[in-house]
Amino acid sequence: MNIKLLLSLIFLFVTYVHAETVYKTVDAEGNIVFSDVPSDGAEEITIKKAQAINPPKARSFKLSPAEDKPNKFNYTKLTIDNPENDATIHGGDGNVNITATLEPELNENDVIVLFMDGKEMLSGRSAQFLLANVDRGTHSISVAVKNEDDNVLKRSDKVTFHVRRTSLLSPTNNSPKPDIPNS
C-alpha cells in the first residue's frame, strides 16, 4: 500500500475526531490528501458528529479452582454382591462370577473396573464380570468407577474369597491323569 495513502487515511481518522469539516485534494502525483485546512481546488467533506456509545459496566467474577466445584454426578453406592465376603468357590475350572451394584446407573463416559489382588483385571460398562481359571487360594477383589480421565470416582470395599480346585494328581479326580513315566 502506498505510504502516503496510509498516512492520509490515518490523518483522516485523526481529524475525524477533532474536526467537522475535512478537505480532500489530489496532488500532482495523483495521491489523495485530506486536511482540515482548505486549499485551492479542495473538495469540502462534512463529517457527521460521531455517535458516542457508553460501554456497559464489566461484571466482576472470581475464578475458583476446579477442586472447589462440586461434582455434577455423584455415585452413592458401589458394592460387590457376589461372591460374598469369605466365600469358598468349589470347582475344577476356577471360574468366578462377580456381580456388583452401582447406584445411580453408570454415566455414559465412565467405566466399572474390577481389581483382583490389587491388579486391574477387567473393565467395562456392565457390573457383572467373569474371572476364568482363577488359581486356587485366597483372593481379594474390589470394583471401582473410573471416568474418562482415569480418575477413580467411587470404590467398593474389598471382598475376600477362596478358590478350591481339585488337583489333577488327586486320587478322587475323575478326569484323565497325565502320563507320568515310571523310573
BELDA-V310739 format. One record per residue. N is the residue number from 1. PSI is psi in degrees with one decimal (none if undefined). Layout:
# BELDA-V310739
N;PSI / N;PSI
This chain:
# BELDA-V310739
1;141.6 / 2;130.2 / 3;-34.9 / 4;-38.9 / 5;-41.3 / 6;-45.6 / 7;-37.3 / 8;-41.9 / 9;-40.9 / 10;-44.0 / 11;-38.3 / 12;-45.7 / 13;-33.1 / 14;-43.9 / 15;-24.8 / 16;-35.2 / 17;-33.8 / 18;-20.2 / 19;156.1 / 20;-21.7 / 21;134.4 / 22;146.0 / 23;133.8 / 24;129.4 / 25;162.8 / 26;124.0 / 27;-178.1 / 28;-25.3 / 29;1.0 / 30;9.4 / 31;140.7 / 32;132.2 / 33;131.6 / 34;142.0 / 35;159.5 / 36;3.9 / 37;126.1 / 38;148.1 / 39;172.3 / 40;131.9 / 41;12.7 / 42;142.0 / 43;128.7 / 44;128.9 / 45;123.7 / 46;127.4 / 47;130.2 / 48;152.2 / 49;135.0 / 50;139.2 / 51;126.3 / 52;133.8 / 53;124.1 / 54;126.4 / 55;150.0 / 56;154.3 / 57;136.3 / 58;137.5 / 59;137.8 / 60;145.4 / 61;158.6 / 62;127.3 / 63;130.6 / 64;147.3 / 65;157.9 / 66;-28.5 / 67;-27.3 / 68;-18.0 / 69;131.5 / 70;150.5 / 71;134.7 / 72;-27.8 / 73;125.0 / 74;124.3 / 75;133.0 / 76;-22.8 / 77;131.7 / 78;108.5 / 79;156.7 / 80;120.5 / 81;-33.9 / 82;128.9 / 83;158.2 / 84;158.0 / 85;136.0 / 86;21.6 / 87;153.0 / 88;129.7 / 89;119.7 / 90;139.3 / 91;150.1 / 92;-25.1 / 93;-13.9 / 94;24.5 / 95;135.8 / 96;119.9 / 97;130.9 / 98;129.5 / 99;132.2 / 100;159.3 / 101;130.7 / 102;130.6 / 103;137.2 / 104;-176.2 / 105;159.0 / 106;129.9 / 107;149.8 / 108;-23.9 / 109;-0.3 / 110;162.8 / 111;156.1 / 112;132.5 / 113;133.9 / 114;129.5 / 115;135.5 / 116;127.7 / 117;37.8 / 118;-1.5 / 119;140.4 / 120;122.9 / 121;-53.2 / 122;157.9 / 123;157.9 / 124;-166.5 / 125;-7.7 / 126;150.4 / 127;18.4 / 128;135.2 / 129;155.0 / 130;116.4 / 131;124.8 / 132;144.8 / 133;46.1 / 134;132.9 / 135;151.3 / 136;151.3 / 137;-169.1 / 138;134.8 / 139;155.9 / 140;141.8 / 141;156.6 / 142;161.2 / 143;153.1 / 144;154.4 / 145;126.2 / 146;146.2 / 147;-177.2 / 148;-17.9 / 149;9.5 / 150;23.0 / 151;138.2 / 152;122.5 / 153;-33.0 / 154;141.7 / 155;141.2 / 156;167.3 / 157;157.5 / 158;145.9 / 159;132.0 / 160;137.3 / 161;163.2 / 162;138.2 / 163;127.0 / 164;121.6 / 165;141.7 / 166;135.4 / 167;147.2 / 168;-23.5 / 169;-2.4 / 170;138.4 / 171;-21.1 / 172;-3.7 / 173;126.8 / 174;-5.1 / 175;158.9 / 176;138.8 / 177;146.2 / 178;150.3 / 179;122.6 / 180;119.8 / 181;140.6 / 182;139.5 / 183;none
